[in-house]
């Protein structure tokens, strides 16, 4: 008797509950579907989640938008340089080019795959204006070292925390450290989602005000204020050539309830990661580093590396998983390998040996809250079969 093949297990799926659906329907029925009361409530709730009353949280339509607004508000422009890692998605670096500034890419720590602070300090020039660390996979970068470097050299720090909710370092949530700004992502595969969206968090009131103006065309009043006032308030002024980076109430409606679940989501992701770690012990694999004692890893990614003794290439490993019905990905093709960054800055793989080696051996396995224990077992079995048993 033949058995039916198992359904394909995708690399990532969001977990959307009835609460989110009801809230979105409420937004649709309210008549106010762009940036309005739900976006404001989401911003308020996000600051409350972080637990720091000095923070300003600004909802935006992507983490890319948030990074752009943060750098713009900090005065980054032509002639400046921003240091970040080659081992990231292009959005981290492209926002620097939006502003006419240049990127200085540095390598990663081979253990954590996060930006190496020693290389950051070595890359500083008289043109350097800011540092953008990336919290890779949900593991916090070495922020004490990075912040100390920034203080010594008078530099701004903007954290790319697209992977890092609710990661902690030194017992403090990412978003509450002493950087100038932190930017989170709520893209569909992140640790919580609004479909598309992000949040810019800062203690700097002037930066927050600049970002509020610039996220909506440089207008000094947003539509919700102008159209809901009891006294007609149609007048506004454009004070700068801004952008279209606001988050809609439809998206924020999802965020209101996703945020309430983010700790439970992290616990499930951490449990899956722990099962993977245990199952892969003794195999020719390098499992992802966990957090320091007492801290949280968001586990946005479970980025496995093939060991030197693995009798299979990374590409063949991925093909085997797909043949077995398991989706997976690679995070990341480093920036130094992409034509734009490679050619603009004459980059070579030899300049980034740790990122290059990691890339050649990396595979991101499925890790998301909708995975059942049986799904986790399927992934484990597929990995073992791909390795030859």
HELIX and SHEET records of a PDB file:
HELIX    1   1 UNK A   18  UNK A   30  1                                  13    
HELIX    2   2 UNK A   37  UNK A   50  1                                  14    
HELIX    3   3 UNK A   63  UNK A   73  1                                  11    
HELIX    4   4 UNK A   90  UNK A   98  1                                   9    
HELIX    5   5 UNK A  117  UNK A  123  1                                   7    
HELIX    6   6 UNK A  136  UNK A  138  5                                   3    
HELIX    7   7 UNK A  143  UNK A  153  1                                  11    
HELIX    8   8 UNK A  205  UNK A  214  1                                  10    
HELIX    9   9 UNK A  223  UNK A  228  1                                   6    
HELIX   10  10 UNK A  249  UNK A  280  1                                  32    
HELIX   11  11 UNK A  314  UNK A  323  1                                  10    
HELIX   12  12 UNK A  335  UNK A  337  5                                   3    
HELIX   13  13 UNK A  339  UNK A  344  1                                   6    
HELIX   14  14 UNK A  349  UNK A  352  5                                   4    
HELIX   15  15 UNK A  353  UNK A  361  1                                   9    
HELIX   16  16 UNK A  373  UNK A  386  1                                  14    
SHEET    1   A 7 UNK A  56  UNK A  60  0                                        
SHEET    2   A 7 UNK A 198  UNK A 202 -1                                        
SHEET    3   A 7 UNK A 181  UNK A 185 -1                                        
SHEET    4   A 7 UNK A 156  UNK A 160  1                                        
SHEET    5   A 7 UNK A 128  UNK A 132  1                                        
SHEET    6   A 7 UNK A  81  UNK A  85  1                                        
SHEET    7   A 7 UNK A 102  UNK A 106  1                                        
SHEET    1   B 2 UNK A 168  UNK A 169  0                                        
SHEET    2   B 2 UNK A 172  UNK A 173 -1                                        
SHEET    1   C 4 UNK A 285  UNK A 286  0                                        
SHEET    2   C 4 UNK A 302  UNK A 306 -1                                        
SHEET    3   C 4 UNK A 362  UNK A 365 -1                                        
SHEET    4   C 4 UNK A 328  UNK A 329 -1                                        
END                                                                             
